Amino acid sequence: IYDVLHDIEYRKKWDTNVIETFDIGKLTVNSDVGYYACRCPKPLKNRDFITLRSWLPMGSDYIIMNYSVKHPNYPPRKDMVRAVSIQTGYLIQGTGAKSCTITYLAQVDPRG
């Protein structure tokens, strides 16, 4: 599950709402800044985010967290609403050799 959630190229295959996602830059071994744009149901405009993402593997448990940041090279687009991730993330807890429990937290201001 951690690998699936962490792989932005693979996300384009399983996330039917993704329009575009890419890494903007790596900050440390366990953090980067990324872009994510997603479809919203009509009549809402699509949303996009610039986030600082951090992750930490801890044995059989994993944490992936993000929050919105501004980036001078990626201003808000005219065809999207720049949403804000206040605090969003996953806690993946291993429960066996081939099982886990996943907790998802999303505090988002969709704006608009």
Contacts in CASP RR format, 6 or more apart in sequence:
PFRMAT RR
TARGET T0000
AUTHOR 0000-0000-0000
METHOD contacts of the structure
MODEL  1
IYDVLHDIEYRKKWDTNVIETFDIGKLTVNSDVGYYACRCPKPLKNRDFI
TLRSWLPMGSDYIIMNYSVKHPNYPPRKDMVRAVSIQTGYLIQGTGAKSC
TITYLAQVDPRG
1 62 0 8 1.000
1 92 0 8 1.000
1 100 0 8 1.000
1 102 0 8 1.000
2 57 0 8 1.000
2 62 0 8 1.000
2 64 0 8 1.000
2 92 0 8 1.000
4 10 0 8 1.000
4 11 0 8 1.000
4 14 0 8 1.000
5 11 0 8 1.000
5 64 0 8 1.000
5 90 0 8 1.000
5 92 0 8 1.000
6 55 0 8 1.000
6 64 0 8 1.000
8 21 0 8 1.000
8 22 0 8 1.000
8 23 0 8 1.000
11 18 0 8 1.000
11 21 0 8 1.000
12 18 0 8 1.000
12 21 0 8 1.000
15 38 0 8 1.000
17 38 0 8 1.000
17 39 0 8 1.000
17 40 0 8 1.000
18 36 0 8 1.000
18 37 0 8 1.000
18 38 0 8 1.000
18 39 0 8 1.000
19 37 0 8 1.000
19 38 0 8 1.000
19 39 0 8 1.000
19 46 0 8 1.000
19 48 0 8 1.000
20 35 0 8 1.000
20 36 0 8 1.000
20 37 0 8 1.000
20 48 0 8 1.000
21 34 0 8 1.000
21 35 0 8 1.000
21 36 0 8 1.000
21 37 0 8 1.000
22 34 0 8 1.000
22 35 0 8 1.000
23 32 0 8 1.000
23 33 0 8 1.000
23 34 0 8 1.000
24 32 0 8 1.000
24 33 0 8 1.000
24 34 0 8 1.000
24 35 0 8 1.000
24 50 0 8 1.000
24 71 0 8 1.000
24 73 0 8 1.000
24 74 0 8 1.000
25 32 0 8 1.000
25 33 0 8 1.000
25 34 0 8 1.000
26 32 0 8 1.000
27 33 0 8 1.000
27 52 0 8 1.000
30 54 0 8 1.000
30 55 0 8 1.000
30 56 0 8 1.000
31 52 0 8 1.000
31 53 0 8 1.000
31 54 0 8 1.000
31 55 0 8 1.000
32 52 0 8 1.000
32 53 0 8 1.000
33 50 0 8 1.000
33 51 0 8 1.000
33 52 0 8 1.000
33 53 0 8 1.000
33 69 0 8 1.000
33 71 0 8 1.000
34 50 0 8 1.000
34 51 0 8 1.000
34 52 0 8 1.000
34 53 0 8 1.000
35 48 0 8 1.000
35 49 0 8 1.000
35 50 0 8 1.000
35 74 0 8 1.000
36 48 0 8 1.000
36 49 0 8 1.000
36 51 0 8 1.000
37 46 0 8 1.000
37 47 0 8 1.000
37 48 0 8 1.000
37 49 0 8 1.000
37 80 0 8 1.000
38 46 0 8 1.000
38 47 0 8 1.000
38 48 0 8 1.000
39 46 0 8 1.000
40 46 0 8 1.000
40 47 0 8 1.000
40 110 0 8 1.000
45 79 0 8 1.000
45 80 0 8 1.000
45 81 0 8 1.000
45 112 0 8 1.000
46 79 0 8 1.000
46 80 0 8 1.000
46 81 0 8 1.000
47 80 0 8 1.000
47 81 0 8 1.000
47 82 0 8 1.000
47 83 0 8 1.000
47 110 0 8 1.000
47 111 0 8 1.000
48 76 0 8 1.000
48 77 0 8 1.000
48 80 0 8 1.000
48 81 0 8 1.000
48 82 0 8 1.000
48 83 0 8 1.000
49 68 0 8 1.000
49 82 0 8 1.000
49 83 0 8 1.000
49 84 0 8 1.000
49 85 0 8 1.000
50 68 0 8 1.000
50 69 0 8 1.000
50 70 0 8 1.000
50 71 0 8 1.000
50 74 0 8 1.000
50 82 0 8 1.000
51 66 0 8 1.000
51 67 0 8 1.000
51 68 0 8 1.000
51 69 0 8 1.000
51 85 0 8 1.000
51 88 0 8 1.000
52 66 0 8 1.000
52 67 0 8 1.000
52 68 0 8 1.000
52 69 0 8 1.000
53 64 0 8 1.000
53 65 0 8 1.000
53 66 0 8 1.000
54 63 0 8 1.000
54 64 0 8 1.000
54 65 0 8 1.000
54 66 0 8 1.000
55 62 0 8 1.000
55 63 0 8 1.000
55 64 0 8 1.000
55 65 0 8 1.000
56 62 0 8 1.000
56 63 0 8 1.000
60 93 0 8 1.000
60 94 0 8 1.000
60 96 0 8 1.000
60 100 0 8 1.000
61 91 0 8 1.000
61 92 0 8 1.000
61 93 0 8 1.000
61 94 0 8 1.000
62 90 0 8 1.000
62 91 0 8 1.000
62 92 0 8 1.000
63 89 0 8 1.000
63 90 0 8 1.000
63 91 0 8 1.000
63 92 0 8 1.000
64 89 0 8 1.000
64 90 0 8 1.000
64 92 0 8 1.000
65 87 0 8 1.000
65 88 0 8 1.000
65 89 0 8 1.000
65 90 0 8 1.000
66 85 0 8 1.000
66 87 0 8 1.000
66 88 0 8 1.000
66 89 0 8 1.000
67 85 0 8 1.000
67 86 0 8 1.000
67 87 0 8 1.000
67 88 0 8 1.000
68 83 0 8 1.000
68 84 0 8 1.000
68 85 0 8 1.000
68 86 0 8 1.000
76 82 0 8 1.000
81 110 0 8 1.000
81 111 0 8 1.000
81 112 0 8 1.000
82 111 0 8 1.000
83 108 0 8 1.000
83 109 0 8 1.000
83 110 0 8 1.000
83 111 0 8 1.000
84 108 0 8 1.000
84 109 0 8 1.000
84 111 0 8 1.000
85 106 0 8 1.000
85 107 0 8 1.000
85 108 0 8 1.000
86 107 0 8 1.000
86 108 0 8 1.000
86 109 0 8 1.000
87 105 0 8 1.000
87 107 0 8 1.000
88 105 0 8 1.000
88 106 0 8 1.000
88 107 0 8 1.000
88 108 0 8 1.000
89 104 0 8 1.000
89 105 0 8 1.000
89 106 0 8 1.000
90 102 0 8 1.000
90 103 0 8 1.000
90 104 0 8 1.000
90 105 0 8 1.000
91 102 0 8 1.000
91 103 0 8 1.000
91 105 0 8 1.000
92 100 0 8 1.000
92 101 0 8 1.000
92 102 0 8 1.000
92 103 0 8 1.000
93 100 0 8 1.000
93 101 0 8 1.000
93 102 0 8 1.000
93 103 0 8 1.000
94 100 0 8 1.000
94 101 0 8 1.000
95 101 0 8 1.000
END
